[in-house]
Amino acid sequence: MYRKISLLLIFLMLFTVLTGCYDAVEIDDEVYPVMLGVDKGANNKFRITIQYSVYGAANRNQEGTQRTQSNIAVIEAPSIIESMEMFGQEISRRITLKHLKVIVFSEKIAVEGIGKYILGIQRYREMRNTVAITVVKGEAQNFVRENLSIIGESLPKMVELFFSQPLHNSYSAEEQFFDFYQSILSSYKQPVASYGGVNDYSNIGEGENQKDIPPITGKGYLPGEIPRKGSAKRELSGTAVFNGDKMVGYLDSYETRYYLLVEGKFRGATITINDKYKPSTVIVAYIKLARKPKVKAHFSGGKPVIDVNLKVEADIVSINNKTPYEKLYMIQDLNAQIKDFLSKGINKTIEKTQKEYESDIFGFGYHVVDNFKTIQEWEDYNWLSHYKDAKINVNLTVNVRRMGAGFYTSDIWDSGGRVEK
C-alpha cells in the first residue's frame, strides 16, 4: 500500500510539473531581425542596423507591386549582443537572433579585421551556424535600407532566396557563419565572403549603341557596377578575399566563377563567349562540373607543386550565327573555344590570389598537408606564407554534351534569296 501511494504521489507531481507552457513565448512578443548590419560607430564602438518584418503588414508601391513592410532600426552600442537589449527602447519587444539570415559588415570594418566581431558572437546561443556573412562597399546601414522585398509578402523568404543566388548564377561566394569562423582559425585555407553593395543605376546608358562593335563577353562586375535599373538597389557581385580576418581584396563576378570551379563549389551557370570565326556573334553555354576537382600536391626542389584536374560539361544554349557546330567534326572546335575561355580566366584568378593577395582561398593546404608527417611540422612550415611560391598546374577538360533543341543550322531567306549571316 505504501508503494502504491508513493507512486501515485510521484505521478501527480509529474503531471503538475510537466503540464502547461511556463516558458511559452507568443510570436508577437518577440521581434526577429532577418538582417543585421555592422558599421563603426561615432559615439560608441558599433553602429548596428537591423531589419525586421512588421507582422501581417504589406503595402504596394507606386507601380502597384506588393512589398513586405519592414522596419529599420539603428543604434550605437559597445557590443552586438548588448545592442539587442538596447533596441528594446525602440521596438518595445524582446529582440532575438534565432531567425537571423545575414550579417553585413562594411568594407571599412572588414579591412581592419572582423575576427573580433565573429569571435564575440560565436558563443551566443541564438547565433546559428547557417547565417550568411557578407561584406559591402560603403556603409552596411545603406545596404540594409535598400534591401526591399518586391515580390511576395515574406521578408525572411526574400532574404534567404536573395542570398542563395550564388547557387544559381555563381556571381558571388556563399559563405556561412561557421565556415567563415572555421577558416579564420585554419592553417589550411583563408576565408572569403560574399561581396555586396548598392547600385545607383548610373551604369546603364540611355539610347542605343550606334557603334558596330563585338559584344562585351567575360566581363566581371563588382557591386554597384552592373548596368541595370529596377526597384531593389542592393546587389551581390563578387567575393571578398581575406588574409586571416582582414579583407585584402576582392574577385569580380567572373573571377568568382573561376574560384568556385577550382574549389569544387560551382553549381552551374551560363557563360557567353565570342565566336572566334565571327567575333560579332556569341556562343552561349551552360556549364557545370562533371565531378569534383581532383587535386594532388607534392614538393619539387623544395617548392610545393599542385596539380588540379578539372572536368567541365557544357550544354549549348544559343549560337546566333550559322556556323554548323552541331556537326560531329565541329564539336572538338567548340570544346576548344570554351576551354580556352575558361583556362585563361582560371589561371589569371589563381595568379591574382597568389601575387596580389597571397591568400589561399581554394584550400590547397588540405592537400599539401599530406606531405607532412606531423601537425607540428605542418604548423612550423606555415603553408599560408608559402602559398605565393607554389606552382599550380590546371588541367582542364571541356565536353559539350548537348547542343540545345536544334538539330541543324537553318538558313534565313528573304525576297533576295538566302541571307548570309
NULUM-507303 format. One record per residue (C-alpha): residue in three letters; chain; x negated, y, z. Coordinates in Angstrom, 2 decimals, padded with zeros to 5 digits. Example, Ala and Ser with C-alpha at 12.3 -4.5 7.8 and 13.67 -1.06 7.14 Angstrom:
2
['ALA', 'A', [-012.30, -004.50, 007.80]];
['SER', 'A', [-013.67, -001.06, 007.14]];
//
This chain:
421
['MET', 'A', [000.00, 000.00, 000.00]];
['TYR', 'A', [-002.84, 002.38, 000.86]];
['ARG', 'A', [-004.46, 001.77, -002.54]];
['LYS', 'A', [-001.22, 002.38, -004.40]];
['ILE', 'A', [-000.62, 005.66, -002.57]];
['SER', 'A', [-004.20, 006.79, -003.27]];
['LEU', 'A', [-003.85, 006.04, -007.00]];
['LEU', 'A', [-000.54, 007.88, -007.10]];
['LEU', 'A', [-002.06, 010.94, -005.45]];
['ILE', 'A', [-005.01, 010.88, -007.86]];
['PHE', 'A', [-002.69, 010.70, -010.87]];
['LEU', 'A', [-000.62, 013.59, -009.53]];
['MET', 'A', [-003.74, 015.68, -009.07]];
['LEU', 'A', [-004.97, 014.87, -012.59]];
['PHE', 'A', [-001.60, 015.72, -014.09]];
['THR', 'A', [-001.68, 019.05, -012.28]];
['VAL', 'A', [-005.22, 019.92, -013.36]];
['LEU', 'A', [-005.02, 018.75, -016.98]];
['THR', 'A', [-001.69, 020.33, -017.87]];
['GLY', 'A', [-001.35, 023.87, -019.15]];
['CYS', 'A', [-003.86, 026.07, -021.02]];
['TYR', 'A', [-005.53, 028.09, -018.33]];
['ASP', 'A', [-008.24, 029.25, -020.76]];
['ALA', 'A', [-005.99, 029.77, -023.77]];
['VAL', 'A', [-006.52, 032.90, -025.85]];
['GLU', 'A', [-003.92, 034.23, -028.25]];
['ILE', 'A', [-005.19, 035.05, -031.74]];
['ASP', 'A', [-004.27, 038.71, -031.50]];
['ASP', 'A', [-006.01, 039.02, -028.10]];
['GLU', 'A', [-009.38, 038.98, -029.89]];
['VAL', 'A', [-010.94, 040.62, -032.93]];
['TYR', 'A', [-013.03, 038.57, -035.33]];
['PRO', 'A', [-015.61, 040.54, -037.32]];
['VAL', 'A', [-016.47, 038.91, -040.66]];
['MET', 'A', [-019.42, 041.17, -041.49]];
['LEU', 'A', [-021.99, 042.77, -039.21]];
['GLY', 'A', [-024.46, 045.41, -040.39]];
['VAL', 'A', [-027.68, 046.33, -038.59]];
['ASP', 'A', [-029.40, 049.71, -039.07]];
['LYS', 'A', [-031.85, 051.71, -037.00]];
['GLY', 'A', [-030.06, 053.98, -034.56]];
['ALA', 'A', [-030.55, 057.68, -033.97]];
['ASN', 'A', [-029.68, 057.76, -030.26]];
['ASN', 'A', [-030.30, 054.11, -029.44]];
['LYS', 'A', [-032.23, 051.16, -030.84]];
['PHE', 'A', [-029.46, 049.69, -033.01]];
['ARG', 'A', [-026.66, 051.07, -035.12]];
['ILE', 'A', [-024.17, 048.24, -035.52]];
['THR', 'A', [-021.37, 048.23, -038.08]];
['ILE', 'A', [-018.61, 045.62, -038.07]];
['GLN', 'A', [-015.79, 044.94, -040.48]];
['TYR', 'A', [-012.68, 043.14, -039.26]];
['SER', 'A', [-009.20, 042.38, -040.58]];
['VAL', 'A', [-006.06, 044.12, -039.40]];
['TYR', 'A', [-003.53, 041.44, -038.50]];
['GLY', 'A', [-000.81, 041.00, -041.11]];
['ALA', 'A', [-001.63, 044.22, -042.91]];
['ALA', 'A', [-002.20, 044.70, -046.62]];
['ASN', 'A', [-001.78, 047.62, -048.95]];
['ARG', 'A', [-002.11, 048.47, -052.63]];
['ASN', 'A', [-004.49, 050.86, -054.28]];
['GLN', 'A', [-003.59, 053.39, -056.98]];
['GLU', 'A', [-003.85, 050.74, -059.71]];
['GLY', 'A', [-001.39, 048.51, -057.85]];
['THR', 'A', [-003.98, 045.90, -056.87]];
['GLN', 'A', [-003.32, 044.41, -053.47]];
['ARG', 'A', [-006.07, 044.80, -050.92]];
['THR', 'A', [-006.53, 043.47, -047.45]];
['GLN', 'A', [-006.52, 046.28, -044.94]];
['SER', 'A', [-009.67, 046.11, -042.87]];
['ASN', 'A', [-011.25, 048.42, -040.36]];
['ILE', 'A', [-014.84, 049.55, -040.00]];
['ALA', 'A', [-016.32, 050.38, -036.60]];
['VAL', 'A', [-019.81, 051.77, -035.92]];
['ILE', 'A', [-021.62, 052.04, -032.62]];
['GLU', 'A', [-025.16, 052.51, -031.32]];
['ALA', 'A', [-026.34, 050.09, -028.66]];
['PRO', 'A', [-029.51, 048.69, -027.05]];
['SER', 'A', [-028.74, 045.18, -028.36]];
['ILE', 'A', [-026.47, 043.47, -030.87]];
['ILE', 'A', [-024.76, 041.37, -028.20]];
['GLU', 'A', [-024.02, 044.30, -025.88]];
['SER', 'A', [-022.58, 046.24, -028.80]];
['MET', 'A', [-019.76, 043.67, -028.95]];
['GLU', 'A', [-018.67, 044.78, -025.45]];
['MET', 'A', [-019.07, 048.46, -026.32]];
['PHE', 'A', [-016.78, 048.03, -029.34]];
['GLY', 'A', [-014.01, 047.29, -026.88]];
['GLN', 'A', [-013.71, 051.04, -026.29]];
['GLU', 'A', [-012.76, 051.43, -029.94]];
['ILE', 'A', [-010.67, 048.32, -030.54]];
['SER', 'A', [-009.21, 047.57, -027.07]];
['ARG', 'A', [-009.70, 043.84, -027.61]];
['ARG', 'A', [-012.49, 041.37, -026.98]];
['ILE', 'A', [-014.90, 041.13, -029.92]];
['THR', 'A', [-016.02, 037.61, -030.75]];
['LEU', 'A', [-018.54, 036.44, -033.35]];
['LYS', 'A', [-017.03, 032.97, -033.67]];
['HIS', 'A', [-015.92, 033.64, -037.26]];
['LEU', 'A', [-018.72, 035.94, -038.39]];
['LYS', 'A', [-019.65, 035.28, -042.03]];
['VAL', 'A', [-022.59, 037.62, -042.77]];
['ILE', 'A', [-025.29, 039.63, -041.02]];
['VAL', 'A', [-026.51, 042.51, -043.16]];
['PHE', 'A', [-029.91, 044.10, -042.44]];
['SER', 'A', [-031.05, 047.35, -044.01]];
['GLU', 'A', [-034.24, 047.10, -046.06]];
['LYS', 'A', [-035.88, 049.60, -043.70]];
['ILE', 'A', [-035.45, 047.18, -040.81]];
['ALA', 'A', [-036.45, 044.17, -042.93]];
['VAL', 'A', [-039.77, 045.78, -043.91]];
['GLU', 'A', [-040.60, 046.37, -040.24]];
['GLY', 'A', [-039.60, 042.82, -039.31]];
['ILE', 'A', [-036.30, 041.18, -038.38]];
['GLY', 'A', [-037.72, 038.31, -036.34]];
['LYS', 'A', [-036.94, 040.05, -033.05]];
['TYR', 'A', [-033.33, 040.52, -034.15]];
['ILE', 'A', [-032.94, 036.89, -035.19]];
['LEU', 'A', [-034.63, 035.59, -032.04]];
['GLY', 'A', [-032.49, 037.94, -029.98]];
['ILE', 'A', [-029.19, 036.41, -031.09]];
['GLN', 'A', [-030.05, 032.78, -031.88]];
['ARG', 'A', [-029.34, 031.81, -028.24]];
['TYR', 'A', [-025.89, 033.39, -028.28]];
['ARG', 'A', [-023.27, 030.63, -028.06]];
['GLU', 'A', [-020.90, 032.29, -030.51]];
['MET', 'A', [-023.54, 032.57, -033.26]];
['ARG', 'A', [-023.04, 029.91, -035.93]];
['ASN', 'A', [-025.89, 028.48, -037.99]];
['THR', 'A', [-023.94, 028.96, -041.23]];
['VAL', 'A', [-023.85, 032.77, -041.03]];
['ALA', 'A', [-025.40, 034.24, -044.19]];
['ILE', 'A', [-028.43, 036.54, -043.95]];
['THR', 'A', [-028.59, 039.48, -046.37]];
['VAL', 'A', [-030.94, 042.43, -046.86]];
['VAL', 'A', [-029.59, 045.51, -048.60]];
['LYS', 'A', [-031.11, 048.55, -050.24]];
['GLY', 'A', [-030.19, 051.68, -048.33]];
['GLU', 'A', [-028.09, 051.50, -045.17]];
['ALA', 'A', [-026.28, 048.36, -044.11]];
['GLN', 'A', [-023.44, 050.60, -042.95]];
['ASN', 'A', [-022.73, 051.75, -046.52]];
['PHE', 'A', [-022.80, 048.19, -047.85]];
['VAL', 'A', [-020.26, 047.06, -045.26]];
['ARG', 'A', [-017.99, 050.03, -046.00]];
['GLU', 'A', [-017.94, 049.14, -049.71]];
['ASN', 'A', [-017.00, 045.53, -049.02]];
['LEU', 'A', [-013.46, 045.77, -050.34]];
['SER', 'A', [-011.15, 042.85, -050.95]];
['ILE', 'A', [-009.42, 043.50, -054.27]];
['ILE', 'A', [-007.93, 040.01, -054.81]];
['GLY', 'A', [-005.79, 038.31, -052.20]];
['GLU', 'A', [-004.95, 039.19, -048.64]];
['SER', 'A', [-007.62, 037.21, -046.77]];
['LEU', 'A', [-010.73, 039.24, -045.95]];
['PRO', 'A', [-012.63, 036.24, -044.47]];
['LYS', 'A', [-011.96, 034.19, -047.60]];
['MET', 'A', [-013.08, 037.04, -049.85]];
['VAL', 'A', [-016.34, 037.46, -047.91]];
['GLU', 'A', [-017.02, 033.73, -047.89]];
['LEU', 'A', [-016.41, 033.42, -051.64]];
['PHE', 'A', [-018.44, 036.54, -052.45]];
['PHE', 'A', [-021.49, 035.32, -050.57]];
['SER', 'A', [-021.19, 031.87, -052.12]];
['GLN', 'A', [-021.52, 033.34, -055.63]];
['PRO', 'A', [-025.18, 032.18, -055.81]];
['LEU', 'A', [-023.77, 028.66, -056.07]];
['HIS', 'A', [-022.16, 029.63, -059.39]];
['ASN', 'A', [-024.40, 032.23, -061.04]];
['SER', 'A', [-027.76, 031.78, -059.20]];
['TYR', 'A', [-028.26, 035.56, -059.23]];
['SER', 'A', [-029.26, 035.54, -055.57]];
['ALA', 'A', [-030.55, 033.12, -052.95]];
['GLU', 'A', [-028.12, 031.78, -050.38]];
['GLU', 'A', [-029.89, 031.77, -047.01]];
['GLN', 'A', [-028.10, 030.83, -043.82]];
['PHE', 'A', [-028.99, 031.85, -040.30]];
['PHE', 'A', [-030.54, 028.53, -039.23]];
['ASP', 'A', [-032.60, 028.19, -042.44]];
['PHE', 'A', [-033.97, 031.70, -042.05]];
['TYR', 'A', [-034.72, 031.18, -038.36]];
['GLN', 'A', [-036.49, 027.90, -039.10]];
['SER', 'A', [-038.56, 029.45, -041.91]];
['ILE', 'A', [-039.94, 032.36, -039.87]];
['LEU', 'A', [-041.26, 029.81, -037.37]];
['SER', 'A', [-042.61, 027.47, -040.07]];
['SER', 'A', [-046.19, 026.88, -041.20]];
['TYR', 'A', [-044.95, 025.21, -044.40]];
['LYS', 'A', [-042.96, 027.95, -046.16]];
['GLN', 'A', [-041.77, 031.55, -045.92]];
['PRO', 'A', [-038.19, 032.79, -045.62]];
['VAL', 'A', [-036.01, 034.53, -048.17]];
['ALA', 'A', [-032.63, 036.29, -048.01]];
['SER', 'A', [-030.03, 037.40, -050.49]];
['TYR', 'A', [-030.63, 040.94, -051.74]];
['GLY', 'A', [-027.73, 043.36, -051.96]];
['GLY', 'A', [-026.85, 046.98, -052.46]];
['VAL', 'A', [-024.23, 049.49, -053.56]];
['ASN', 'A', [-023.63, 050.20, -057.24]];
['ASP', 'A', [-022.67, 053.80, -058.02]];
['TYR', 'A', [-021.60, 052.82, -061.58]];
['SER', 'A', [-024.14, 055.18, -063.14]];
['ASN', 'A', [-025.95, 052.44, -065.09]];
['ILE', 'A', [-023.23, 051.89, -067.66]];
['GLY', 'A', [-023.25, 054.38, -070.53]];
['GLU', 'A', [-020.37, 055.95, -072.36]];
['GLY', 'A', [-019.54, 055.43, -076.01]];
['GLU', 'A', [-021.16, 052.89, -078.34]];
['ASN', 'A', [-024.73, 051.95, -079.08]];
['GLN', 'A', [-025.34, 053.01, -082.67]];
['LYS', 'A', [-028.83, 051.53, -082.89]];
['ASP', 'A', [-029.27, 048.22, -084.68]];
['ILE', 'A', [-031.43, 046.54, -082.01]];
['PRO', 'A', [-031.58, 042.93, -080.82]];
['PRO', 'A', [-029.54, 042.10, -077.70]];
['ILE', 'A', [-031.46, 042.51, -074.44]];
['THR', 'A', [-031.78, 039.00, -073.04]];
['GLY', 'A', [-033.51, 037.58, -069.96]];
['LYS', 'A', [-033.35, 040.92, -068.16]];
['GLY', 'A', [-033.16, 040.61, -064.41]];
['TYR', 'A', [-031.27, 043.11, -062.29]];
['LEU', 'A', [-031.77, 044.40, -058.79]];
['PRO', 'A', [-028.94, 045.59, -056.52]];
['GLY', 'A', [-027.29, 048.71, -057.89]];
['GLU', 'A', [-028.70, 048.21, -061.41]];
['ILE', 'A', [-026.06, 046.00, -063.02]];
['PRO', 'A', [-024.31, 048.08, -065.73]];
['ARG', 'A', [-020.71, 047.73, -064.61]];
['LYS', 'A', [-017.64, 049.57, -063.36]];
['GLY', 'A', [-014.91, 048.29, -061.10]];
['SER', 'A', [-013.31, 048.53, -057.68]];
['ALA', 'A', [-015.88, 046.97, -055.33]];
['LYS', 'A', [-019.27, 048.70, -055.38]];
['ARG', 'A', [-021.17, 046.21, -053.23]];
['GLU', 'A', [-023.12, 043.55, -055.08]];
['LEU', 'A', [-025.74, 040.83, -054.67]];
['SER', 'A', [-028.52, 040.62, -057.25]];
['GLY', 'A', [-031.93, 039.23, -056.43]];
['THR', 'A', [-033.80, 037.80, -053.48]];
['ALA', 'A', [-035.66, 039.48, -050.63]];
['VAL', 'A', [-039.08, 037.86, -050.11]];
['PHE', 'A', [-040.60, 037.67, -046.64]];
['ASN', 'A', [-044.05, 037.04, -045.23]];
['GLY', 'A', [-043.36, 035.92, -041.71]];
['ASP', 'A', [-040.45, 038.04, -040.52]];
['LYS', 'A', [-041.34, 041.08, -042.66]];
['MET', 'A', [-039.94, 041.76, -046.11]];
['VAL', 'A', [-042.83, 042.18, -048.57]];
['GLY', 'A', [-040.99, 042.35, -051.89]];
['TYR', 'A', [-038.14, 041.03, -053.98]];
['LEU', 'A', [-037.23, 038.96, -057.02]];
['ASP', 'A', [-034.70, 040.22, -059.54]];
['SER', 'A', [-031.71, 038.14, -060.61]];
['TYR', 'A', [-033.51, 036.16, -063.33]];
['GLU', 'A', [-036.64, 035.63, -061.21]];
['THR', 'A', [-034.31, 034.27, -058.55]];
['ARG', 'A', [-033.08, 031.66, -061.02]];
['TYR', 'A', [-036.64, 030.54, -061.71]];
['TYR', 'A', [-037.32, 030.36, -057.98]];
['LEU', 'A', [-034.22, 028.23, -057.40]];
['LEU', 'A', [-035.19, 025.90, -060.26]];
['VAL', 'A', [-038.62, 025.20, -058.76]];
['GLU', 'A', [-037.28, 024.84, -055.22]];
['GLY', 'A', [-034.57, 022.46, -056.41]];
['LYS', 'A', [-031.60, 024.53, -055.23]];
['PHE', 'A', [-030.45, 025.63, -058.69]];
['ARG', 'A', [-026.79, 024.61, -059.15]];
['GLY', 'A', [-026.36, 025.73, -062.75]];
['ALA', 'A', [-025.94, 028.99, -064.66]];
['THR', 'A', [-025.65, 030.46, -068.14]];
['ILE', 'A', [-028.68, 031.92, -069.90]];
['THR', 'A', [-028.79, 033.95, -073.12]];
['ILE', 'A', [-031.86, 033.85, -075.38]];
['ASN', 'A', [-032.68, 035.48, -078.71]];
['ASP', 'A', [-032.68, 033.06, -081.64]];
['LYS', 'A', [-036.28, 033.02, -082.91]];
['TYR', 'A', [-035.07, 032.68, -086.51]];
['LYS', 'A', [-032.54, 035.51, -086.24]];
['PRO', 'A', [-033.55, 037.78, -083.31]];
['SER', 'A', [-030.47, 039.96, -083.73]];
['THR', 'A', [-028.34, 036.99, -082.64]];
['VAL', 'A', [-028.32, 034.95, -079.45]];
['ILE', 'A', [-028.03, 031.40, -078.20]];
['VAL', 'A', [-026.03, 030.91, -075.01]];
['ALA', 'A', [-026.68, 027.78, -072.94]];
['TYR', 'A', [-025.52, 026.45, -069.60]];
['ILE', 'A', [-028.49, 024.89, -067.80]];
['LYS', 'A', [-028.78, 022.73, -064.70]];
['LEU', 'A', [-031.35, 020.49, -063.06]];
['ALA', 'A', [-031.28, 016.93, -064.32]];
['ARG', 'A', [-032.78, 015.83, -061.00]];
['LYS', 'A', [-034.66, 017.24, -058.04]];
['PRO', 'A', [-038.12, 018.57, -058.96]];
['LYS', 'A', [-040.97, 016.18, -058.27]];
['VAL', 'A', [-043.88, 017.90, -056.53]];
['LYS', 'A', [-047.29, 016.42, -055.81]];
['ALA', 'A', [-050.26, 018.14, -054.19]];
['HIS', 'A', [-053.95, 017.31, -053.94]];
['PHE', 'A', [-057.27, 019.10, -053.49]];
['SER', 'A', [-059.85, 019.64, -056.22]];
['GLY', 'A', [-063.11, 021.44, -055.49]];
['GLY', 'A', [-061.78, 022.43, -052.09]];
['LYS', 'A', [-058.75, 024.20, -053.56]];
['PRO', 'A', [-055.13, 022.99, -053.48]];
['VAL', 'A', [-053.61, 021.85, -056.77]];
['ILE', 'A', [-049.82, 021.49, -057.02]];
['ASP', 'A', [-048.08, 019.70, -059.89]];
['VAL', 'A', [-044.38, 020.43, -060.39]];
['ASN', 'A', [-042.32, 018.28, -062.75]];
['LEU', 'A', [-039.01, 019.85, -063.75]];
['LYS', 'A', [-036.29, 018.30, -065.87]];
['VAL', 'A', [-033.53, 020.60, -067.10]];
['GLU', 'A', [-030.40, 019.73, -069.04]];
['ALA', 'A', [-028.68, 022.24, -071.29]];
['ASP', 'A', [-025.20, 022.49, -072.78]];
['ILE', 'A', [-024.89, 024.89, -075.72]];
['VAL', 'A', [-022.04, 027.30, -075.10]];
['SER', 'A', [-022.38, 029.61, -078.09]];
['ILE', 'A', [-024.56, 030.20, -081.15]];
['ASN', 'A', [-023.48, 033.33, -083.02]];
['ASN', 'A', [-025.22, 032.58, -086.32]];
['LYS', 'A', [-025.11, 029.86, -088.96]];
['THR', 'A', [-028.31, 028.02, -088.04]];
['PRO', 'A', [-027.29, 024.30, -088.00]];
['TYR', 'A', [-028.71, 023.47, -084.59]];
['GLU', 'A', [-026.23, 020.61, -084.23]];
['LYS', 'A', [-028.24, 018.62, -086.80]];
['LEU', 'A', [-030.50, 015.99, -085.27]];
['TYR', 'A', [-033.62, 017.43, -086.87]];
['MET', 'A', [-032.93, 020.81, -085.20]];
['ILE', 'A', [-032.34, 019.59, -081.63]];
['GLN', 'A', [-036.04, 019.49, -080.75]];
['ASP', 'A', [-036.43, 023.02, -082.05]];
['LEU', 'A', [-033.59, 024.14, -079.79]];
['ASN', 'A', [-035.17, 022.33, -076.83]];
['ALA', 'A', [-038.45, 024.11, -077.51]];
['GLN', 'A', [-036.86, 027.57, -077.58]];
['ILE', 'A', [-035.11, 027.09, -074.25]];
['LYS', 'A', [-038.24, 025.52, -072.73]];
['ASP', 'A', [-040.42, 028.43, -073.86]];
['PHE', 'A', [-037.96, 030.94, -072.39]];
['LEU', 'A', [-037.81, 029.17, -069.00]];
['SER', 'A', [-041.52, 028.33, -068.79]];
['LYS', 'A', [-042.59, 031.94, -069.19]];
['GLY', 'A', [-040.19, 033.10, -066.50]];
['ILE', 'A', [-041.11, 030.34, -064.04]];
['ASN', 'A', [-044.86, 030.88, -064.37]];
['LYS', 'A', [-044.56, 034.66, -064.01]];
['THR', 'A', [-042.38, 034.27, -060.90]];
['ILE', 'A', [-044.81, 031.86, -059.25]];
['GLU', 'A', [-047.71, 034.19, -060.07]];
['LYS', 'A', [-045.79, 037.12, -058.57]];
['THR', 'A', [-045.27, 035.32, -055.26]];
['GLN', 'A', [-048.96, 034.33, -055.17]];
['LYS', 'A', [-050.73, 037.50, -056.26]];
['GLU', 'A', [-048.35, 040.27, -055.15]];
['TYR', 'A', [-046.58, 038.83, -052.11]];
['GLU', 'A', [-048.85, 035.94, -051.00]];
['SER', 'A', [-045.71, 034.19, -049.81]];
['ASP', 'A', [-044.90, 030.51, -050.36]];
['ILE', 'A', [-041.13, 030.76, -050.63]];
['PHE', 'A', [-041.00, 027.49, -052.62]];
['GLY', 'A', [-042.00, 025.33, -049.67]];
['PHE', 'A', [-045.05, 023.82, -051.39]];
['GLY', 'A', [-046.57, 023.46, -047.93]];
['TYR', 'A', [-044.28, 020.48, -047.26]];
['HIS', 'A', [-046.21, 018.60, -049.98]];
['VAL', 'A', [-049.70, 019.94, -049.26]];
['VAL', 'A', [-049.46, 018.77, -045.64]];
['ASP', 'A', [-049.62, 015.13, -046.82]];
['ASN', 'A', [-053.35, 015.66, -047.40]];
['PHE', 'A', [-054.00, 016.27, -043.68]];
['LYS', 'A', [-054.34, 013.61, -041.01]];
['THR', 'A', [-053.05, 015.58, -038.03]];
['ILE', 'A', [-050.83, 018.56, -037.34]];
['GLN', 'A', [-053.75, 020.29, -035.64]];
['GLU', 'A', [-055.84, 020.04, -038.82]];
['TRP', 'A', [-052.91, 021.43, -040.79]];
['GLU', 'A', [-052.38, 024.38, -038.48]];
['ASP', 'A', [-056.12, 025.13, -038.37]];
['TYR', 'A', [-056.18, 025.18, -042.19]];
['ASN', 'A', [-053.32, 027.76, -042.26]];
['TRP', 'A', [-051.72, 026.91, -045.59]];
['LEU', 'A', [-049.81, 030.19, -045.81]];
['SER', 'A', [-053.11, 032.08, -046.08]];
['HIS', 'A', [-054.35, 029.74, -048.84]];
['TYR', 'A', [-051.21, 029.78, -050.96]];
['LYS', 'A', [-052.56, 032.61, -053.10]];
['ASP', 'A', [-055.54, 030.45, -054.14]];
['ALA', 'A', [-053.55, 027.36, -055.16]];
['LYS', 'A', [-053.46, 026.21, -058.77]];
['ILE', 'A', [-049.85, 025.44, -059.68]];
['ASN', 'A', [-049.04, 023.45, -062.82]];
['VAL', 'A', [-045.44, 023.34, -064.00]];
['ASN', 'A', [-044.46, 020.59, -066.42]];
['LEU', 'A', [-041.01, 021.45, -067.79]];
['THR', 'A', [-038.82, 019.17, -069.90]];
['VAL', 'A', [-035.63, 020.50, -071.51]];
['ASN', 'A', [-032.98, 018.29, -073.10]];
['VAL', 'A', [-029.93, 019.68, -074.88]];
['ARG', 'A', [-027.16, 017.22, -074.04]];
['ARG', 'A', [-024.10, 018.81, -075.60]];
['MET', 'A', [-023.55, 021.19, -078.50]];
['GLY', 'A', [-020.19, 022.54, -077.39]];
['ALA', 'A', [-016.86, 021.96, -079.09]];
['GLY', 'A', [-018.14, 022.48, -082.65]];
['PHE', 'A', [-019.35, 019.51, -084.71]];
['TYR', 'A', [-020.85, 021.53, -087.56]];
['THR', 'A', [-021.58, 025.10, -088.59]];
['SER', 'A', [-018.97, 026.65, -090.88]];
['ASP', 'A', [-019.33, 029.46, -093.40]];
['ILE', 'A', [-017.44, 032.74, -093.31]];
['TRP', 'A', [-015.64, 033.71, -096.50]];
['ASP', 'A', [-014.18, 036.96, -097.74]];
['SER', 'A', [-012.97, 038.24, -101.08]];
['GLY', 'A', [-016.53, 038.50, -102.32]];
['GLY', 'A', [-017.32, 034.87, -101.54]];
['ARG', 'A', [-019.50, 033.28, -098.89]];
['VAL', 'A', [-020.71, 035.76, -096.29]];
['GLU', 'A', [-024.35, 035.41, -095.25]];
['LYS', 'A', [-024.88, 035.77, -091.52]];
//
